[in-house]
């Protein structure tokens, strides 16, 4: 079993500097990561330039798991999720 909370904290650290998550959002991210991230990216997309295609690709890739708890995902899936999210903020 992998440590899902570690990855939730990593996602939180990606979102906080952009005002898309508050400190201590990791628990909520762990419970429902895709829904949380998609809501954050919807806000980010309104204020970013040139990221719409990346955000659309992210949405299309992960939308089917919108209600899935991170603990029910594979570690490989979560790693890919984090990498894809990181690309949006590069």
MMTF fields as JSON, N, C-alpha, C and O atoms, coordinates in Angstrom:
{
  "mmtfVersion": "1.0.0",
  "mmtfProducer": "UNKNOWN",
  "numBonds": 359,
  "numAtoms": 360,
  "numGroups": 90,
  "numChains": 1,
  "numModels": 1,
  "chainsPerModel": [1],
  "groupsPerChain": [90],
  "chainIdList": ["A"],
  "bondAtomList": [4, 2, 8, 6, 12, 10, 16, 14, 20, 18, 24, 22, 28, 26, 32, 30, 36, 34, 40, 38, 44, 42, 48, 46, 52, 50, 56, 54, 60, 58, 64, 62, 68, 66, 72, 70, 76, 74, 80, 78, 84, 82, 88, 86, 92, 90, 96, 94, 100, 98, 104, 102, 108, 106, 112, 110, 116, 114, 120, 118, 124, 122, 128, 126, 132, 130, 136, 134, 140, 138, 144, 142, 148, 146, 152, 150, 156, 154, 160, 158, 164, 162, 168, 166, 172, 170, 176, 174, 180, 178, 184, 182, 188, 186, 192, 190, 196, 194, 200, 198, 204, 202, 208, 206, 212, 210, 216, 214, 220, 218, 224, 222, 228, 226, 232, 230, 236, 234, 240, 238, 244, 242, 248, 246, 252, 250, 256, 254, 260, 258, 264, 262, 268, 266, 272, 270, 276, 274, 280, 278, 284, 282, 288, 286, 292, 290, 296, 294, 300, 298, 304, 302, 308, 306, 312, 310, 316, 314, 320, 318, 324, 322, 328, 326, 332, 330, 336, 334, 340, 338, 344, 342, 348, 346, 352, 350, 356, 354],
  "bondOrderList": [1, 1, 1, 1, 1, 1, 1, 1, 1, 1, 1, 1, 1, 1, 1, 1, 1, 1, 1, 1, 1, 1, 1, 1, 1, 1, 1, 1, 1, 1, 1, 1, 1, 1, 1, 1, 1, 1, 1, 1, 1, 1, 1, 1, 1, 1, 1, 1, 1, 1, 1, 1, 1, 1, 1, 1, 1, 1, 1, 1, 1, 1, 1, 1, 1, 1, 1, 1, 1, 1, 1, 1, 1, 1, 1, 1, 1, 1, 1, 1, 1, 1, 1, 1, 1, 1, 1, 1, 1],
  "groupList": [{"groupName": "UNK", "atomNameList": ["N", "CA", "C", "O"], "elementList": ["N", "C", "C", "O"], "formalChargeList": [0, 0, 0, 0], "bondAtomList": [1, 0, 2, 1, 3, 2], "bondOrderList": [1, 1, 2], "singleLetterCode": "X", "chemCompType": "L-PEPTIDE LINKING"}],
  "groupTypeList": [0, 0, 0, 0, 0, 0, 0, 0, 0, 0, 0, 0, 0, 0, 0, 0, 0, 0, 0, 0, 0, 0, 0, 0, 0, 0, 0, 0, 0, 0, 0, 0, 0, 0, 0, 0, 0, 0, 0, 0, 0, 0, 0, 0, 0, 0, 0, 0, 0, 0, 0, 0, 0, 0, 0, 0, 0, 0, 0, 0, 0, 0, 0, 0, 0, 0, 0, 0, 0, 0, 0, 0, 0, 0, 0, 0, 0, 0, 0, 0, 0, 0, 0, 0, 0, 0, 0, 0, 0, 0],
  "groupIdList": [1, 2, 3, 4, 5, 6, 7, 8, 9, 10, 11, 12, 13, 14, 15, 16, 17, 18, 19, 20, 21, 22, 23, 24, 25, 26, 27, 28, 29, 30, 31, 32, 33, 34, 35, 36, 37, 38, 39, 40, 41, 42, 43, 44, 45, 46, 47, 48, 49, 50, 51, 52, 53, 54, 55, 56, 57, 58, 59, 60, 61, 62, 63, 64, 65, 66, 67, 68, 69, 70, 71, 72, 73, 74, 75, 76, 77, 78, 79, 80, 81, 82, 83, 84, 85, 86, 87, 88, 89, 90],
  "secStructList": [7, 7, 7, 2, 2, 2, 2, 2, 2, 2, 2, 2, 2, 2, 2, 2, 6, 6, 6, 1, 1, 7, 6, 6, 7, 2, 2, 2, 2, 2, 2, 1, 2, 2, 2, 2, 2, 2, 2, 2, 2, 2, 2, 2, 2, 2, 2, 7, 1, 1, 7, 2, 2, 2, 2, 2, 2, 2, 2, 2, 2, 2, 4, 4, 4, 6, 6, 7, 7, 4, 4, 4, 1, 7, 2, 2, 2, 2, 2, 2, 2, 2, 2, 2, 2, 2, 2, 2, 6, 7],
  "xCoordList": [0.845, 0.0, 0.887, 1.841, 0.577, 1.363, 0.777, -0.358, 1.553, 1.131, 0.429, 1.075, -0.88, -1.662, -1.554, -1.581, -1.431, -1.375, -0.129, -0.176, 0.97, 2.187, 1.904, 2.319, 1.203, 0.889, -0.135, -0.071, -1.067, -2.036, -1.325, -1.684, -0.331, 0.459, 1.224, 1.327, 1.757, 2.469, 1.55, 1.95, 0.33, -0.651, -0.998, -1.072, -1.208, -1.489, -0.381, -0.662, 0.869, 2.007, 2.064, 2.592, 1.532, 1.448, 0.36, 0.516, -0.731, -1.894, -1.832, -2.301, -1.267, -1.271, -0.638, -1.233, 0.529, 1.137, 0.286, 0.484, -0.644, -1.514, -2.864, -3.76, -3.001, -4.247, -5.376, -6.549, -5.033, -6.042, -6.355, -7.216, -5.666, -5.908, -5.398, -4.479, -5.997, -5.516, -4.534, -4.445, -3.803, -2.94, -3.839, -4.977, -3.336, -4.057, -5.235, -6.225, -5.126, -6.141, -5.876, -6.684, -4.766, -4.349, -5.389, -5.584, -6.053, -7.064, -8.194, -8.633, -8.653, -9.723, -9.243, -9.979, -8.013, -7.437, -7.345, -7.659, -6.921, -6.802, -8.162, -8.265, -9.196, -10.54, -11.101, -11.757, -10.838, -11.453, -10.53, -10.853, -9.392, -8.367, -8.792, -8.514, -9.445, -9.781, -10.79, -10.623, -11.824, -12.83, -12.197, -12.487, -11.342, -10.674, -9.807, -9.871, -9.002, -8.085, -8.856, -8.511, -9.884, -10.645, -11.305, -11.355, -11.811, -12.396, -11.326, -11.574, -10.143, -9.043, -8.605, -8.345, -8.523, -8.086, -9.109, -8.745, -10.373, -11.404, -11.156, -11.273, -10.819, -10.493, -9.198, -9.122, -8.195, -6.888, -7.006, -6.357, -7.823, -7.986, -8.522, -8.177, -9.348, -9.917, -8.864, -9.036, -7.767, -6.758, -5.41, -4.48, -5.296, -4.019, -4.097, -5.179, -2.953, -2.937, -2.124, -1.042, -2.652, -1.935, -1.982, -1.269, -2.793, -2.858, -4.142, -4.307, -5.036, -6.339, -6.21, -6.913, -5.336, -5.166, -4.682, -5.191, -3.694, -3.197, -4.292, -4.427, -5.063, -6.15, -7.23, -7.746, -7.57, -8.559, -8.077, -8.849, -6.811, -6.247, -6.296, -6.612, -5.984, -6.031, -7.461, -7.688, -8.413, -9.817, -10.26, -10.869, -9.946, -10.354, -9.722, -10.338, -8.515, -7.805, -8.348, -8.405, -8.746, -9.071, -10.544, -10.911, -11.389, -12.776, -13.547, -14.447, -13.219, -13.952, -13.682, -14.426, -12.638, -12.295, -12.6, -12.028, -13.501, -13.777, -14.223, -13.971, -14.856, -15.362, -14.528, -14.972, -13.333, -12.512, -11.571, -10.85, -11.576, -10.657, -9.245, -9.053, -8.266, -6.888, -6.42, -5.607, -6.913, -6.531, -7.018, -6.537, -7.963, -8.481, -7.838, -8.252, -6.842, -6.096, -4.771, -4.306, -4.178, -2.846, -1.8, -2.019, -0.685, 0.381, 0.873, 1.164, 0.971, 1.42, 0.473, 0.913, -0.819, -1.83, -1.663, -1.716, -1.462, -1.316, -0.031, -0.018, 1.035, 2.289, 2.076, 2.522, 1.404, 1.119, 0.229, 0.444, -0.767, -1.643, -0.824, -1.02, 0.08, 0.927, 1.824, 1.997, 2.389, 3.252, 2.458, 2.933, 1.265, 0.423, 0.031, 0.024, -0.289, -0.642, 0.565, 0.429, 1.717, 2.944, 3.226, 3.667, 2.977, 3.195, 2.341, 2.771, 1.154, 0.263, 0.866, 0.701, 1.553, 2.081, 3.53, 4.125, 4.105, 5.49, 5.551, 6.629],
  "yCoordList": [-1.184, 0.0, 1.243, 1.328, 2.185, 3.41, 4.475, 4.356, 5.5, 6.582, 7.656, 8.565, 7.55, 8.488, 9.908, 10.869, 10.045, 11.383, 12.142, 13.359, 11.436, 12.057, 12.717, 13.852, 12.013, 12.562, 13.693, 14.654, 13.587, 14.663, 15.942, 17.034, 15.81, 16.972, 17.542, 18.761, 16.684, 17.146, 17.952, 18.985, 17.484, 18.203, 19.532, 20.561, 19.507, 20.739, 21.762, 22.937, 21.325, 22.231, 22.804, 23.897, 22.086, 22.622, 23.684, 24.658, 23.497, 24.374, 25.63, 26.688, 25.534, 26.654, 27.928, 28.997, 27.871, 29.113, 29.855, 31.048, 29.157, 29.758, 30.167, 30.599, 30.029, 30.382, 29.408, 29.766, 28.184, 27.2, 26.189, 25.328, 26.29, 25.426, 26.163, 26.978, 25.872, 26.441, 25.501, 24.323, 26.034, 25.166, 24.125, 24.421, 22.94, 21.835, 21.33, 20.842, 21.448, 20.903, 19.448, 18.821, 18.907, 17.56, 16.491, 15.56, 16.605, 15.601, 15.573, 14.506, 16.754, 16.838, 16.336, 15.65, 16.678, 16.206, 14.686, 14.04, 14.118, 12.658, 11.977, 10.937, 12.561, 11.973, 12.002, 11.056, 13.092, 13.265, 14.084, 15.221, 13.524, 14.31, 14.866, 16.028, 14.081, 14.539, 15.677, 16.695, 15.512, 16.566, 17.854, 18.937, 17.741, 18.908, 19.594, 20.811, 18.81, 19.366, 19.987, 21.078, 19.315, 19.86, 21.182, 22.092, 21.303, 22.57, 23.66, 24.796, 23.313, 24.278, 24.688, 25.864, 23.73, 24.036, 24.875, 25.654, 24.723, 25.56, 27.028, 27.902, 27.29, 28.654, 29.116, 30.234, 28.266, 28.605, 28.907, 29.826, 28.147, 28.326, 29.708, 30.263, 30.266, 31.599, 32.692, 33.77, 32.425, 33.45, 33.143, 33.942, 32.022, 31.648, 31.862, 31.909, 31.987, 32.098, 30.941, 30.625, 30.331, 29.26, 27.91, 26.991, 27.768, 26.498, 25.718, 24.601, 26.291, 25.667, 24.271, 23.355, 24.093, 22.78, 21.739, 20.619, 22.108, 21.185, 20.832, 19.678, 21.828, 21.607, 20.722, 19.82, 20.974, 20.131, 18.688, 17.755, 18.51, 17.158, 16.467, 15.28, 17.208, 16.669, 16.229, 15.119, 17.114, 16.809, 15.541, 14.649, 15.477, 14.315, 13.021, 11.958, 13.108, 11.917, 11.405, 10.195, 12.32, 11.927, 12.052, 11.648, 12.59, 12.866, 11.627, 11.743, 10.463, 9.247, 8.813, 8.001, 9.337, 8.989, 10.13, 10.207, 11.005, 12.218, 11.948, 12.777, 10.848, 10.552, 9.501, 8.962, 9.204, 8.138, 8.661, 9.635, 8.027, 8.343, 7.947, 6.917, 8.759, 8.48, 7.12, 6.464, 6.692, 5.394, 4.225, 3.102, 4.481, 3.447, 3.491, 2.768, 4.328, 4.431, 3.7, 3.488, 3.322, 2.714, 3.819, 4.964, 3.459, 4.447, 4.959, 6.148, 4.106, 4.518, 5.558, 6.53, 5.351, 6.287, 7.647, 8.684, 7.638, 8.882, 9.605, 10.832, 8.867, 9.48, 10.174, 11.305, 9.509, 10.103, 11.327, 12.336, 11.246, 12.381, 13.583, 14.695, 13.367, 14.45, 15.026, 16.241, 14.168, 14.633, 15.458, 16.494, 15.009, 15.75, 17.108, 18.112, 17.137, 18.397, 19.335, 20.533, 18.804, 19.605, 20.273, 21.421, 19.564, 20.118, 21.359, 22.291, 21.37, 22.52, 23.766, 24.868, 23.608, 24.764, 25.096, 25.964, 24.423, 24.728, 26.054, 26.485],
  "zCoordList": [0.0, 0.0, 0.0, 0.773, -0.849, -0.918, 0.006, 0.467, 0.265, 1.144, 0.317, -0.205, 0.202, -0.602, -0.062, -0.832, 1.245, 1.83, 1.365, 1.189, 1.168, 0.644, -0.706, -0.943, -1.583, -2.903, -2.801, -3.567, -1.873, -1.67, -1.233, -1.672, -0.382, 0.04, -1.147, -1.287, -1.996, -3.191, -4.101, -4.638, -4.271, -5.089, -4.435, -5.106, -3.131, -2.399, -2.632, -2.869, -2.567, -2.753, -4.167, -4.368, -5.135, -6.495, -6.615, -7.352, -5.9, -6.035, -5.174, -5.595, -3.985, -3.033, -3.603, -3.459, -4.236, -4.738, -5.775, -6.006, -6.386, -7.392, -6.804, -7.53, -5.49, -4.823, -5.113, -5.005, -5.48, -5.873, -4.785, -4.961, -3.673, -2.512, -1.288, -1.375, -0.161, 1.082, 1.746, 1.401, 2.696, 3.493, 4.164, 4.529, 4.318, 4.955, 4.114, 4.659, 2.802, 1.89, 1.537, 0.851, 1.992, 1.587, 1.929, 1.148, 3.068, 3.43, 2.404, 1.973, 2.025, 1.032, -0.329, -1.037, -0.69, -1.951, -1.942, -2.941, -0.833, -0.73, -0.889, -1.539, -0.298, -0.371, -1.79, -2.226, -2.502, -3.82, -4.72, -5.061, -5.105, -5.8, -7.152, -7.451, -7.954, -9.303, -9.244, -9.916, -8.452, -8.33, -7.807, -8.313, -6.806, -6.231, -7.283, -7.451, -7.987, -8.981, -10.142, -10.597, -10.621, -11.746, -11.383, -12.211, -10.167, -9.723, -9.673, -10.077, -9.179, -9.119, -10.518, -10.771, -11.418, -12.785, -13.539, -14.42, -13.203, -13.819, -13.471, -14.33, -12.232, -11.8, -12.462, -12.972, -12.453, -13.03, -14.521, -15.021, -15.227, -16.672, -17.008, -18.051, -16.16, -16.395, -16.3, -16.87, -15.58, -15.329, -15.972, -15.865, -16.624, -17.235, -18.738, -19.322, -19.336, -20.79, -21.353, -20.86, -22.371, -23.035, -22.347, -22.75, -21.333, -20.601, -20.88, -20.39, -21.651, -21.874, -22.471, -22.044, -23.439, -24.078, -23.069, -23.039, -22.239, -21.214, -20.212, -19.804, -19.824, -18.863, -19.478, -18.818, -20.731, -21.418, -21.511, -21.29, -21.835, -21.91, -20.554, -20.469, -19.493, -18.135, -17.813, -17.332, -18.085, -17.814, -18.55, -17.961, -19.836, -20.638, -20.145, -20.22, -19.65, -19.182, -17.848, -17.624, -16.964, -15.587, -15.197, -14.093, -16.051, -15.663, -15.206, -14.374, -15.723, -15.34, -13.907, -13.357, -13.302, -11.92, -10.953, -9.866, -11.361, -10.595, -9.157, -8.282, -8.895, -7.541, -6.811, -5.798, -7.308, -6.742, -5.667, -5.887, -4.523, -3.435, -3.857, -4.502, -3.498, -3.883, -3.368, -4.02, -2.229, -1.673, -2.525, -2.371, -3.414, -4.307, -5.692, -6.598, -5.848, -7.104, -6.938, -5.818, -8.039, -7.959, -7.792, -8.186, -7.212, -7.033, -8.385, -8.518, -9.366, -10.696, -11.288, -11.903, -11.1, -11.591, -10.914, -11.575, -9.613, -8.858, -9.256, -9.357, -9.478, -9.925, -11.269, -11.461, -12.186, -13.495, -13.35, -14.022, -12.481, -12.196, -11.73, -12.22, -10.8, -10.281, -11.37, -11.455, -12.191, -13.285, -14.293, -14.758, -14.63, -15.568, -14.989, -15.702, -13.72, -13.069, -13.026, -13.272, -12.722, -12.667, -14.017, -14.06, -15.11, -16.459, -16.701, -17.381, -16.156, -16.336, -15.7, -16.224, -14.591, -13.858, -14.192, -13.553, -15.179, -15.572, -16.29, -16.7]
}
